[in-house]
Amino acid sequence: MISVSRLAPAFGLALGLCVALAAPAGAADAFADTSRIAAIGGSITEIVYALGAESHLVARDSTSRYPEAALKLLDVGYMRQLSPEGVLSVNPSGILALHGSGPKEAVDVLKKSSVPFIEVPERYDNEGILEKIRIVGKALGADAKAEALAGEVEAKLEAAEKRTADIKERKRVLFVLSMQGGKVLAAGSDTAANGIIQLAGAVNAIEGFSGYKQLSDEAIVTAKPDIILMMNNAGPPTPDSEVFGNPSIASTPAGAGRKLIRMDGAYLLGFGPRTADAIHDLAVSIYGAQATD
């Protein structure tokens, strides 16, 4: 089994991948000073921009690549390999971090520093997205805007799910995080990939484990995926020929039909303001006309 910690930071969006536990009750609060906020986590940064509160940001982490304007902010590093010195060097008035940021030792140091630290919980479902929006809004003193945004996003999420509500034959989707050395690293339960597959009206072809795990050839064949799903920006791309050249994948319905969907990782797995659009796009890619308006 490949250790998650050994994967390149480009895989980070998929790798938080395991169960994201909720922050302790009462952890969400408001910053007294919102003038220089460091946002850690791509979805957190997206929400801040969606709230029109980007003027409060002084820095972001390297997974925060959307919107493009965010790239002009100071970069404090990869959210799972933070350096306390690096984050504090931007002189933030507050740190707004997605649960799962790390390593734990670095986060513990940041929490004990004099800079207010607010941790935002991560859940891979509709309610989790709405909770994120409200917590970020409260932290920045933008509660009313957050409620308005949450309402808009909720309506879009409900509409996106309705597009596949009547589909009887659910497709089985295998999310492949990487194929290093020909070994397939795939998503089980309690992952962002599992969450988005379900929201798009499909079924995760892999059962029986949580997080990400290297699959045996037998497990892939037994899973019988109809479709392979991959990110198109997670390190060096794996050519289609390599994917379908894998003997175990080749023997599945997905291999026989050469069914492969690639999507931007931040868009697909971010669980933020754009997720309703990602659900729609993934559902259309899976079901075609059956999932269109």
C-alpha positions as CSV (number, residue, x, y, z in Angstrom):
1,M,0.0,0.0,0.0
2,I,1.4,3.4,-1.0
3,S,1.5,5.9,1.9
4,V,-0.5,9.0,1.3
5,S,2.3,11.1,2.8
6,R,4.7,10.0,0.0
7,L,2.5,11.3,-2.8
8,A,3.3,14.6,-4.4
9,P,1.5,17.7,-3.2
10,A,-0.4,17.8,-6.5
11,F,-2.5,14.9,-5.1
12,G,-3.5,16.9,-2.0
13,L,-7.0,17.7,-3.1
14,A,-7.8,14.0,-3.4
15,L,-6.0,13.1,-0.3
16,G,-7.9,14.8,2.5
17,L,-9.3,12.5,1.4
18,C,-9.8,10.2,4.2
19,V,-12.5,11.0,6.8
20,A,-12.3,14.7,7.6
21,L,-13.5,14.9,11.2
22,A,-15.6,17.9,12.3
23,A,-13.9,20.6,14.2
24,P,-14.7,20.8,17.9
25,A,-18.0,22.4,18.9
26,G,-17.5,26.1,19.2
27,A,-14.3,26.2,17.2
28,A,-15.9,28.5,14.6
29,D,-15.7,32.2,15.6
30,A,-15.1,35.6,14.2
31,F,-11.7,37.3,13.8
32,A,-11.3,40.5,15.7
33,D,-9.1,41.8,12.9
34,T,-9.8,40.7,9.4
35,S,-7.3,42.9,7.6
36,R,-4.7,40.2,6.9
37,I,-6.1,36.7,6.7
38,A,-4.2,33.6,5.5
39,A,-6.5,31.1,3.8
40,I,-5.4,27.5,4.0
41,G,-7.3,25.1,1.7
42,G,-8.5,25.7,-1.9
43,S,-12.2,25.6,-1.0
44,I,-11.7,28.2,1.8
45,T,-10.1,30.6,-0.6
46,E,-12.8,30.1,-3.2
47,I,-15.5,30.8,-0.6
48,V,-13.8,34.0,0.5
49,Y,-13.8,35.2,-3.1
50,A,-17.4,34.1,-3.6
51,L,-18.3,36.2,-0.6
52,G,-16.6,39.2,-2.2
53,A,-14.3,39.3,0.8
54,E,-11.0,38.8,-1.0
55,S,-9.6,42.2,0.2
56,H,-9.2,40.6,3.6
57,L,-6.7,38.0,2.2
58,V,-2.9,38.4,2.5
59,A,-1.9,34.8,1.7
60,R,-3.1,31.4,0.5
61,D,-1.8,27.9,0.3
62,S,-0.6,26.2,-2.9
63,T,-3.8,24.3,-3.4
64,S,-5.7,27.6,-3.7
65,R,-5.5,28.0,-7.5
66,Y,-9.0,29.4,-8.1
67,P,-10.0,32.0,-8.9
68,E,-7.0,33.1,-11.0
69,A,-6.8,36.3,-9.0
70,A,-5.8,34.3,-5.9
71,L,-2.5,33.4,-7.5
72,K,-1.3,36.9,-6.9
73,L,-1.5,36.3,-3.1
74,L,1.6,35.3,-1.1
75,D,1.9,31.5,-1.1
76,V,2.6,29.9,2.3
77,G,3.1,26.4,0.9
78,Y,1.2,23.1,0.5
79,M,-1.6,22.8,3.1
80,R,-0.5,19.4,4.3
81,Q,3.2,20.3,4.6
82,L,2.9,23.7,6.3
83,S,5.8,25.5,8.0
84,P,4.7,27.6,11.0
85,E,7.4,30.0,10.2
86,G,6.3,30.3,6.6
87,V,2.6,31.0,7.6
88,L,3.6,33.5,10.3
89,S,6.1,35.3,8.1
90,V,3.2,37.0,6.2
91,N,2.2,38.6,9.4
92,P,-1.4,37.4,9.3
93,S,-4.1,38.9,11.6
94,G,-5.9,35.5,11.4
95,I,-5.5,32.0,10.0
96,L,-8.5,30.4,8.3
97,A,-7.6,26.7,7.7
98,L,-9.4,23.7,6.3
99,H,-9.5,20.7,8.6
100,G,-6.8,18.3,7.5
101,S,-4.1,20.9,7.2
102,G,-0.8,19.7,8.5
103,P,1.4,18.3,9.6
104,K,-0.2,18.1,13.0
105,E,2.9,19.5,14.7
106,A,2.9,22.6,12.5
107,V,-0.8,23.2,13.1
108,D,-0.4,22.8,16.9
109,V,2.3,25.5,16.8
110,L,0.1,27.8,14.8
111,K,-2.8,27.2,17.2
112,K,-0.6,28.1,20.1
113,S,0.7,31.3,18.5
114,S,-0.7,34.7,19.2
115,V,-2.5,34.7,15.8
116,P,-6.1,33.7,16.0
117,F,-6.7,30.3,14.2
118,I,-10.0,29.1,13.0
119,E,-10.4,25.6,11.7
120,V,-13.1,24.9,9.1
121,P,-14.5,21.3,9.2
122,E,-14.7,19.3,6.0
123,R,-17.5,16.9,5.0
124,Y,-18.0,15.5,1.5
125,D,-21.7,16.2,1.2
126,N,-24.1,19.1,0.5
127,E,-24.5,20.1,4.2
128,G,-20.7,20.1,4.6
129,I,-20.3,22.7,1.8
130,L,-23.0,24.9,3.3
131,E,-21.4,24.6,6.7
132,K,-18.1,25.7,5.3
133,I,-19.6,28.8,3.7
134,R,-21.4,29.9,7.0
135,I,-18.2,29.3,9.1
136,V,-16.0,31.3,6.7
137,G,-18.6,34.1,6.5
138,K,-18.9,34.3,10.3
139,A,-15.1,34.3,10.6
140,L,-14.9,37.3,8.3
141,G,-17.9,39.1,9.8
142,A,-19.9,38.5,6.6
143,D,-22.7,36.4,8.0
144,A,-25.4,37.9,5.8
145,K,-23.5,37.4,2.6
146,A,-22.7,33.9,3.7
147,E,-26.3,33.1,4.2
148,A,-27.2,34.5,0.8
149,L,-24.4,32.5,-0.8
150,A,-25.3,29.3,1.1
151,G,-28.9,29.7,-0.2
152,E,-27.7,30.0,-3.8
153,V,-25.3,27.1,-3.5
154,E,-28.0,24.9,-1.9
155,A,-30.4,25.5,-4.7
156,K,-27.8,24.7,-7.3
157,L,-26.8,21.5,-5.4
158,E,-30.4,20.3,-5.2
159,A,-30.9,21.0,-8.9
160,A,-27.7,19.2,-9.8
161,E,-28.8,16.1,-7.9
162,K,-32.3,16.1,-9.4
163,R,-30.8,15.6,-12.9
164,T,-29.9,12.0,-12.0
165,A,-32.7,11.2,-9.5
166,D,-34.7,9.1,-12.0
167,I,-31.8,7.1,-13.5
168,K,-32.4,3.4,-12.7
169,E,-29.1,1.8,-13.8
170,R,-26.3,3.5,-11.8
171,K,-22.9,3.4,-13.3
172,R,-20.0,2.1,-11.3
173,V,-17.1,4.5,-11.2
174,L,-13.5,3.8,-10.2
175,F,-11.6,6.9,-9.1
176,V,-7.9,6.3,-9.8
177,L,-5.6,8.7,-8.0
178,S,-2.4,7.4,-9.5
179,M,-0.9,4.5,-11.4
180,Q,2.7,4.8,-10.3
181,G,4.6,1.7,-11.5
182,G,1.5,0.3,-12.9
183,K,-0.1,0.1,-9.4
184,V,-3.6,1.5,-9.2
185,L,-4.2,3.7,-6.2
186,A,-8.0,4.1,-5.8
187,A,-10.6,5.9,-3.7
188,G,-12.6,4.0,-1.1
189,S,-15.2,5.5,1.2
190,D,-14.8,8.6,3.3
191,T,-13.1,10.5,0.5
192,A,-13.8,13.5,-1.6
193,A,-13.9,11.2,-4.7
194,N,-16.4,8.9,-3.1
195,G,-18.6,11.9,-2.2
196,I,-18.6,13.5,-5.7
197,I,-19.3,10.2,-7.4
198,Q,-22.4,9.7,-5.2
199,L,-23.6,13.2,-5.7
200,A,-23.3,12.7,-9.5
201,G,-25.7,9.8,-9.2
202,A,-23.2,7.0,-9.7
203,V,-21.7,4.3,-7.4
204,N,-18.2,4.0,-6.2
205,A,-17.0,0.7,-7.7
206,I,-14.7,0.1,-4.7
207,E,-16.1,-1.0,-1.3
208,G,-14.6,-2.4,1.9
209,F,-12.1,0.2,2.9
210,S,-11.8,3.9,3.8
211,G,-9.4,6.4,2.2
212,Y,-7.1,5.6,-0.6
213,K,-5.5,2.2,-1.2
214,Q,-3.4,0.3,-3.7
215,L,-5.6,-2.3,-5.4
216,S,-4.8,-5.8,-6.4
217,D,-5.6,-6.9,-9.9
218,E,-8.3,-9.2,-8.5
219,A,-9.9,-6.3,-6.7
220,I,-10.1,-4.2,-9.9
221,V,-11.6,-7.0,-11.9
222,T,-14.1,-7.7,-9.1
223,A,-15.1,-4.1,-8.9
224,K,-16.3,-4.1,-12.5
225,P,-16.2,-0.4,-13.1
226,D,-18.1,1.1,-16.0
227,I,-16.0,4.2,-16.0
228,I,-12.5,5.3,-14.8
229,L,-12.3,8.8,-13.2
230,M,-9.0,10.6,-12.9
231,M,-7.7,14.1,-12.2
232,N,-6.1,15.8,-15.2
233,N,-3.7,18.0,-13.3
234,A,-2.2,15.8,-10.6
235,G,1.4,15.6,-11.6
236,P,2.6,14.0,-14.8
237,P,-0.4,12.8,-16.8
238,T,-1.0,9.1,-17.2
239,P,-1.7,8.5,-20.9
240,D,-4.9,6.7,-21.9
241,S,-2.8,4.0,-23.4
242,E,-1.2,3.3,-20.0
243,V,-4.6,3.3,-18.2
244,F,-6.2,0.9,-20.7
245,G,-3.0,-1.0,-21.1
246,N,-3.3,-2.2,-17.5
247,P,-4.4,-5.8,-17.8
248,S,-6.8,-5.6,-14.9
249,I,-8.5,-2.4,-16.1
250,A,-8.6,-3.8,-19.6
251,S,-10.7,-6.7,-18.5
252,T,-13.4,-4.5,-16.9
253,P,-16.4,-2.9,-18.7
254,A,-14.6,0.5,-18.4
255,G,-11.6,-1.0,-20.2
256,A,-13.6,-2.7,-22.9
257,G,-15.4,0.5,-23.6
258,R,-12.4,2.7,-23.1
259,K,-14.5,4.9,-20.8
260,L,-12.3,7.4,-19.0
261,I,-13.3,10.8,-17.6
262,R,-10.7,13.4,-16.6
263,M,-11.5,16.5,-14.6
264,D,-9.6,19.3,-12.9
265,G,-8.8,18.2,-9.4
266,A,-9.7,21.4,-7.6
267,Y,-13.0,21.6,-9.4
268,L,-13.9,18.0,-9.0
269,L,-12.9,17.5,-5.4
270,G,-12.9,20.9,-3.9
271,F,-16.4,20.8,-2.2
272,G,-16.9,24.5,-2.4
273,P,-19.0,27.1,-4.3
274,R,-18.4,25.4,-7.7
275,T,-19.3,21.8,-6.6
276,A,-22.8,22.0,-8.0
277,D,-21.3,22.7,-11.4
278,A,-18.8,19.9,-11.0
279,I,-21.7,17.5,-10.1
280,H,-23.5,18.5,-13.2
281,D,-20.5,18.2,-15.4
282,L,-19.5,14.8,-14.0
283,A,-23.1,13.5,-14.3
284,V,-23.3,14.6,-17.9
285,S,-20.0,12.9,-18.6
286,I,-21.3,9.7,-17.0
287,Y,-24.9,9.6,-18.2
288,G,-24.9,11.9,-21.3
289,A,-28.4,13.1,-22.3
290,Q,-30.0,11.4,-19.3
291,A,-28.4,14.0,-17.0
292,T,-29.0,17.1,-19.0
293,D,-31.6,19.8,-18.3
